[in-house]
Structures are given as C-alpha cells and as structure tokens.
C-alpha cells in the first residue's frame, strides 16, 4: 500500500466521521464532532494497520470483528440509566455506525463508506421530525411499552397486612402487571406504616393504577395514597 493510498483512506474516514459528528454536535449530544471523527478515524487506522503489516494480503475482516467488540464497550459508556429511564442508546448506536464508516473507508470501499455516512446523517435529520410527529399523536392504544409504577400508602400499623393482601389481589387481576417489590417502614412514627410498592406493567396502565389507588384510599386506616409513573421503556 502506498502512502498516498493510506492518506486517501484515512482522510475519507476523517471527513465522513466529521460529517456524522457535525449533526451530533449541533444537537449537543455527548458524542459529537470529535468523538465520531475519532471513532471513524481509529477504525480506519486499525484496518490500514492490518493491511500494511501483511502487505495487503491480510484479512481485514478479523480486525473488523475486533473493532465491533471494542466499540461495543465504548458505546456502553454513553448509555445512562436514570431511575427507570435509559438514555444514550441513540448516541451509542451512532458511535457504532461511525466505526462502520471508518472500517469501510480503511478497507478501500469508498463509495460504500460515503453512502453509509450519508445514510447515518439522513437517519438523524430526516427521521427526527417523523419520530417527533409520531410521539405527538394521541395514544389511543396503551401498549406503548413497558411502564414502571410506584404506589405509596400511609396507614395505621394494624391495617398494613390487610392492605398488602388487597394490593396483591388487585395486581393478580391484571395479567399485564407484575409486582417488583413491596416494602414497609414506620418512618420514625410507630403508629403509622408507610407501604411502598413497585409495579411493572407490560403496557401503560395509568387507568388501572389510578383505580387501584382509589380503592386503597377508601380503606379503613388509610390516611394517604399516591402513585407515580417512575419511568417507561419503549418496545
């Protein structure tokens, strides 16, 4: 491989990685211009290293497989879990795609690398308004993903077990609900007990949770009931 060919391939990886990164930087994402450019550039450099050490007779697919594994760890670093919500999946996927662009450029597949980079950028710019439009549509169905609910009850100590049984029976009536945890504490006041239940719903079930909270509210010894949607995870 000549030094000119090396420069062309590395330069293309740099340019296409920057193309993807510019859009990400404009959106003020954690992995922006420099990150995507470096990922593309590094992927191309590893492919070129394999080809250079073997005088062009090496198998770049072996190095590409290792790049995919390595980028998986890098992408995992930008995925954050806040409560029940997960953020950074789109950023991690973009980094993964940038590595593919660099790998294609390093292997000398110039047209394929360019098409991939343009497709990544188009996915971000063209599909964003479409996804926003879909999100604004009224949710006539409730099967929009997994939902996590928290129900909190303040009650007299002597009715705690009765309320636990009542709540479990209500959850069993709905095949879409699963009890994740159920705990109690006196919170420094022995006369009262605070019961907290975490519930997983296979479909968004605000109506049923509201119904269950209302039913608990009218029970003897209950002084306060509240519920909240802790988070959602799309299918």
N, C-alpha and C positions, 0 to 999 in steps of 0.2 A: 504494500500500500504506500503510495506516495504521500509526501507531507501535504500536498495540495488537496488530495482526496480527503485526508484526515481533517484538514481545516474546513473543507466544504461541509462534511457531515456534521462536525461539531458545531459549525456556525449555523447550520439549519436547525439543529436541536436547540441551540440557544434562542434563535429567532422564534421558533414555533412555541417553545416553552414560555417565552415572554408574551406571545400573543394570548395564550391561555391566562397567564398571570395578570395581564393588564386588566382584564374584565374582573378577575377576582379582587384585585387591588381596588378597583373602582367601587366594588360592592363592600369594601372594607372588611374582607374576610381575613381570618387568622393566617391562612396560607395564601399570600398574594403574589406579587410580581416576582420577587426574589426567590421565594420558595419553589414555585412552579418552574421557574427558569433553571434553578439549580438541580431540581429533580430530573428534568429533561436532559440537562447537560451531563449530569452524572451517569444517567442510564446509557447515554450515547458513548461516554468515555469508557465505560466498562465493556461495552460491545466492541469498541475500537481496540481496546487493550487485548481482548481475546483474539481478534483478527490479526493484530500486529505481532503478537508473540508467536503465532503459528504461521506467520507469513501468508495469511489469507486462507489457510487450509483448515482452520479451526471450526468448531461447531458453535456458532453464536447462540443457538437455542439453549445450550447448557447454562451459559451466563445469563440469558434472559430469564430462565427459570429462577435463578438465584435473585435476580433483580425484583421479580414479582414478590418473592418471600420477604426481601428486605424492605420493600415499600409497604408491605402489609404492617410491619412494626411501626414504620414512620406514620402511616395513616392512623394506626391505633392511638397514637399520641395526641391527635387532634380531636378525638371523639370524647366528649364530656357528658357525664350523667349528672344532671341536676335534679334531685328528687326522683320523680318518676319519668322525667323528660330526658331525652337523648338528643344532644346537639353535636354537630360536626360531621355527620355522615356524608353530607354533600361535599364538604371540603376534603374529606379522606378519599372519596371517590375521584375527585378532581386530581389529587396528587397521584393516585394510581394511574389515571389516564395520561397525565403528563409523563410518567415513566414510560408508558407505551409509546408516546410520541418520540421520546428520546431514543428508545430501543429501535424503533423503525428507522429513524434518521441514521443512527450508528450502523445499522445493517445495510445502509445504502438504498433503502426503499423511500426515495424522496417524495414521490407522488403520494404514496400511502401515508407517510408521516404528515404531509400537508393536509390531506383530506381528513385525517384523524383530528388534527389540531383545530381545523375549521369546524368540524362536527362538535367538538367539545365546547368551543366558544358559542356555537349556534344553540347548543342544548341549554346553555346558561341564559343567553339573551332572548331567544325565541320562546323557549318553554316557560320562562319565568312568568310572563303575563298570563299565559294559558293556565298555569297552576294557580295563580292568584285568582283568576276568574272562577275556576272550579271551587276554590276554597270559599268564595263569596256566595256560592249557590246555596239555597236553603237546604238543610239536611233533612230530607223527607224520610230517609231511612236512618236507623240507629246503628246499623252495622258499619261504622266508620273506623273501627279499630279497637284495640284493647284499651280499657279505661281503668284507672285506679281511684278508688273512693276511700275516704276516711269518715267514719261516724264517731262522734264523741258524745258521751252521755254523763250527766251529773245526776246522781241519785242517792237515796238513802241506802246505807250499808246493807240493811236487811232485805232489800229487793234486788240486790245485784245478781244473784244466781237466776232469779226468775227472768230478768231482762236478758241475760246471756242466752237462756234457753229460747226465749221468744225470738231473739235475733237470729239464732241458728235455724230455727224453724222457718222463718221468713226467707232466709237465704236458700234453704233447701227447696223452696217452692219455685225458685227461678233457676233453670238449668244453665243460664248464662253467667251466674255468679259463683265465685269461689272465695271462701274466707282465707285470707293470708295470715292474719294474726288477730288475737283478741287478748287484750291485757287490761288490768285494773290497777289503780293506785289510789291511796287516800289523799295524796297531795297535801299532807300535813294536817288534814281535818278528818279525824277518825269517824265522825258522824256521817260523813258523806263519802261516796266512792265515785271515782272517775273511770268510766269504761271507754276504751278506745278500740275500734275495730277497723282493720284494713281489708278492703274487699277488692278483688279483681273481677272485672266484668269483660266477658268476651265481646260484648257490644256495648256501646254507650247507653247507659241505663239511668239517666237522670231522673226520669219519671218514677221508676220503681224505688230508687233510693229515697226520693222525696216522700213517697208513700210509706216506706218503712220507717223513716224518721218521724213522720206524722203519727204513725201508730204507736211508736215508743213514747212520744210526747205525752199522750193521754194516760199512760200507765201510772198507777199509784206510786208515789215516792220519787218520781222523776221531776227534777227541777229545771233541767236544761238539756236540749238535744240539738246538735249541729252536725252538718255534713258538708263535705267539700270534695271537689274533683281534684285529686292530688296530681294527676297527670294523664296523658294519653300517649299511645304509641300506634301510629298508623300501620295498617296491614302491609 
